[in-house]
Amino acid sequence: MDPWTLLHRGPGRRGPRRSQPPQAQAQAHERVSAAGDSVDRMQHGFIYTGSDPAFAVELASLAEESGWDAFFVWEGIWATDPWATLAAAAMVTERIRLGTMLTPVPRRRPWELAGQTMTVDRLSNGRVILSAGLGVPADVEERFWIFEDDPGRRVRAELLDEGLELMQRLWQAEPFEYEGEHYRATRTDSMLPPAIVQEPRIPIWVVGVWPRMRSMRRVARYDGWIPNYAPPGADGIDPVEQQRTYTPEIAAEAIGWIRSERERLGLGDRPFDVVQEGTTGGVDRVADAAAVRPWADAGVTWWLEADWRVPAERVAQYSRERVLAGPPRP
């Protein structure tokens, strides 16, 4: 299983899909009917796990036609350019939001990433989401560090904070100065690029590890949470263990803390999203909605559909079929 996915997209619903007996399906219908409001309010995105940019653009259009609310592609090192792909997708869609899942901001030059996201935001008339994380560490996946050395989690966290701060200034397309530990910007009044469409910024969803407060305080300052979970007593973030132990009840606890923290920061009246990634079958909508419902009841606002277990040779077929089946709404 892809460690990049598990560590930085958060725990999702994995494992073999099982068909339900008729009695269980009937019970699922009843549960969804009783709590349909929370599921109805949830938005749904699809993550394309393949690498073919032309197919991704086609899939984005199909996703819009099939009722999905967002379309995401993954961002790697020495990989298909996600922002060029999303720029093309912006030209064949009108409604759905577009983004990466996710961007390792410490690996990117903030001024280049700001230009790419601004370009797609303008091409899409304000439909971009930036999903931001530290990036996978070298001791988990050496493939992502074949061109440079991993500076360590502390430095990557500093680069993430400064990168996000600097990009917000860059998005405004106005003269400014910046002096940080890792980045600086000298004031210029010439050749300023266009500003982004969205105000006050492109929505930024940030990976945060619950219940690690430094990580979660970063999340609370931005526009959405991509959850990771470190069970009490754990030395590190074990992808398999967090997948097993992260539950809607834990999500609800974390979401409650985020709401309180945002009130303390004076941000309580601003929109905030919570993401849950997982896999549903796409065959029985009622059963799929029943699987999603506990997360919606916990306060999750976005369900992101993805199955990273699908082998590369089957990704196109699987993605097309799952997108056309539509999101897990009742």
PECORJO-V12241 format. One record per residue. N is the residue number from 0. RES is the residue in one small letter. PHI is phi as a letter, one per 20 degrees, with the letter a starting at -180 (none if undefined). PSI is psi in whole degrees, 0 to 359 (* if undefined). Layout:
N,RES,PHI,PSI + N,RES,PHI,PSI
//
This chain:
0,m,none,141 + 1,d,f,114 + 2,p,f,329 + 3,w,g,315 + 4,t,f,309 + 5,l,f,320 + 6,l,f,330 + 7,h,c,358 + 8,r,d,353 + 9,g,n,164 + 10,p,f,137 + 11,g,c,184 + 12,r,e,110 + 13,r,c,186 + 14,g,n,170 + 15,p,f,144 + 16,r,e,137 + 17,r,c,137 + 18,s,f,149 + 19,q,e,144 + 20,p,f,160 + 21,p,g,321 + 22,q,f,317 + 23,a,f,323 + 24,q,f,321 + 25,a,f,319 + 26,q,f,323 + 27,a,f,318 + 28,h,g,316 + 29,e,f,317 + 30,r,f,316 + 31,v,f,320 + 32,s,f,323 + 33,a,f,335 + 34,a,c,39 + 35,g,f,332 + 36,d,f,314 + 37,s,f,322 + 38,v,f,320 + 39,d,f,326 + 40,r,f,337 + 41,m,f,143 + 42,q,d,159 + 43,h,c,129 + 44,g,d,158 + 45,f,d,133 + 46,i,d,119 + 47,y,e,118 + 48,t,e,2 + 49,g,e,189 + 50,s,c,2 + 51,d,e,110 + 52,p,f,323 + 53,a,f,317 + 54,f,f,324 + 55,a,g,319 + 56,v,f,316 + 57,e,f,318 + 58,l,f,324 + 59,a,f,318 + 60,s,f,318 + 61,l,f,323 + 62,a,f,318 + 63,e,f,316 + 64,e,f,333 + 65,s,e,6 + 66,g,n,7 + 67,w,f,156 + 68,d,e,345 + 69,a,b,158 + 70,f,c,130 + 71,f,c,149 + 72,v,c,160 + 73,w,e,155 + 74,e,c,123 + 75,g,c,193 + 76,i,d,125 + 77,w,l,68 + 78,a,b,176 + 79,t,g,136 + 80,d,f,112 + 81,p,f,326 + 82,w,f,328 + 83,a,f,320 + 84,t,f,315 + 85,l,f,329 + 86,a,f,317 + 87,a,f,320 + 88,a,f,327 + 89,a,f,330 + 90,m,e,348 + 91,v,d,9 + 92,t,c,163 + 93,e,c,336 + 94,r,d,313 + 95,i,f,151 + 96,r,e,156 + 97,l,c,138 + 98,g,a,180 + 99,t,d,157 + 100,m,b,82 + 101,l,c,178 + 102,t,e,123 + 103,p,f,84 + 104,v,g,321 + 105,p,f,342 + 106,r,e,353 + 107,r,d,150 + 108,r,f,121 + 109,p,g,324 + 110,w,f,327 + 111,e,f,317 + 112,l,f,322 + 113,a,f,319 + 114,g,f,320 + 115,q,f,312 + 116,t,f,322 + 117,m,f,317 + 118,t,f,313 + 119,v,f,325 + 120,d,f,320 + 121,r,f,320 + 122,l,f,328 + 123,s,e,1 + 124,n,l,46 + 125,g,n,45 + 126,r,c,15 + 127,v,e,143 + 128,i,c,134 + 129,l,d,117 + 130,s,e,121 + 131,a,c,137 + 132,g,b,176 + 133,l,f,335 + 134,g,n,154 + 135,v,f,137 + 136,p,f,158 + 137,a,f,328 + 138,d,f,352 + 139,v,e,319 + 140,e,b,102 + 141,e,f,334 + 142,r,g,329 + 143,f,e,5 + 144,w,c,39 + 145,i,e,348 + 146,f,d,348 + 147,e,b,169 + 148,d,e,146 + 149,d,f,119 + 150,p,f,354 + 151,g,o,160 + 152,r,f,319 + 153,r,f,314 + 154,v,f,319 + 155,r,f,324 + 156,a,f,320 + 157,e,f,318 + 158,l,f,322 + 159,l,f,312 + 160,d,f,312 + 161,e,f,321 + 162,g,f,314 + 163,l,f,321 + 164,e,f,316 + 165,l,f,320 + 166,m,f,324 + 167,q,f,327 + 168,r,f,319 + 169,l,f,323 + 170,w,f,337 + 171,q,e,346 + 172,a,l,42 + 173,e,c,153 + 174,p,g,138 + 175,f,b,168 + 176,e,c,149 + 177,y,b,138 + 178,e,c,110 + 179,g,c,184 + 180,e,f,327 + 181,h,d,334 + 182,y,c,153 + 183,r,b,157 + 184,a,c,124 + 185,t,e,138 + 186,r,g,137 + 187,t,b,146 + 188,d,d,2 + 189,s,d,151 + 190,m,l,41 + 191,l,f,138 + 192,p,f,171 + 193,p,f,156 + 194,a,e,164 + 195,i,f,165 + 196,v,e,317 + 197,q,f,147 + 198,e,c,143 + 199,p,e,351 + 200,r,a,167 + 201,i,f,131 + 202,p,g,132 + 203,i,d,114 + 204,w,e,131 + 205,v,c,138 + 206,v,f,133 + 207,g,c,143 + 208,v,d,113 + 209,w,e,133 + 210,p,d,46 + 211,r,e,113 + 212,m,f,324 + 213,r,f,316 + 214,s,f,317 + 215,m,f,330 + 216,r,f,326 + 217,r,f,313 + 218,v,g,314 + 219,a,f,339 + 220,r,e,346 + 221,y,d,214 + 222,d,d,359 + 223,g,a,158 + 224,w,d,125 + 225,i,d,108 + 226,p,f,136 + 227,n,d,159 + 228,y,c,130 + 229,a,d,102 + 230,p,g,148 + 231,p,g,133 + 232,g,n,354 + 233,a,f,139 + 234,d,f,324 + 235,g,b,196 + 236,i,d,102 + 237,d,e,114 + 238,p,g,318 + 239,v,f,318 + 240,e,f,319 + 241,q,f,327 + 242,q,f,323 + 243,r,f,325 + 244,t,d,343 + 245,y,f,122 + 246,t,c,166 + 247,p,g,327 + 248,e,f,319 + 249,i,f,321 + 250,a,g,316 + 251,a,f,320 + 252,e,f,314 + 253,a,f,319 + 254,i,f,322 + 255,g,f,318 + 256,w,f,317 + 257,i,g,316 + 258,r,f,316 + 259,s,f,318 + 260,e,f,321 + 261,r,f,326 + 262,e,f,316 + 263,r,f,325 + 264,l,e,358 + 265,g,m,23 + 266,l,d,8 + 267,g,f,337 + 268,d,e,3 + 269,r,e,149 + 270,p,f,146 + 271,f,b,135 + 272,d,d,151 + 273,v,c,131 + 274,v,d,144 + 275,q,c,123 + 276,e,e,142 + 277,g,a,187 + 278,t,c,126 + 279,t,d,165 + 280,g,f,328 + 281,g,m,13 + 282,v,d,312 + 283,d,d,103 + 284,r,f,323 + 285,v,f,317 + 286,a,f,320 + 287,d,f,316 + 288,a,f,325 + 289,a,f,325 + 290,a,f,326 + 291,v,e,332 + 292,r,g,315 + 293,p,g,327 + 294,w,f,321 + 295,a,f,318 + 296,d,f,330 + 297,a,f,344 + 298,g,o,4 + 299,v,f,135 + 300,t,d,341 + 301,w,c,128 + 302,w,d,123 + 303,l,d,115 + 304,e,e,125 + 305,a,b,148 + 306,d,c,97 + 307,w,f,357 + 308,r,e,343 + 309,v,f,126 + 310,p,f,155 + 311,a,g,322 + 312,e,f,347 + 313,r,d,358 + 314,v,f,316 + 315,a,f,311 + 316,q,f,312 + 317,y,g,314 + 318,s,f,315 + 319,r,g,312 + 320,e,f,317 + 321,r,f,322 + 322,v,f,314 + 323,l,f,334 + 324,a,f,341 + 325,g,n,166 + 326,p,f,163 + 327,p,f,65 + 328,r,d,150 + 329,p,f,*
//
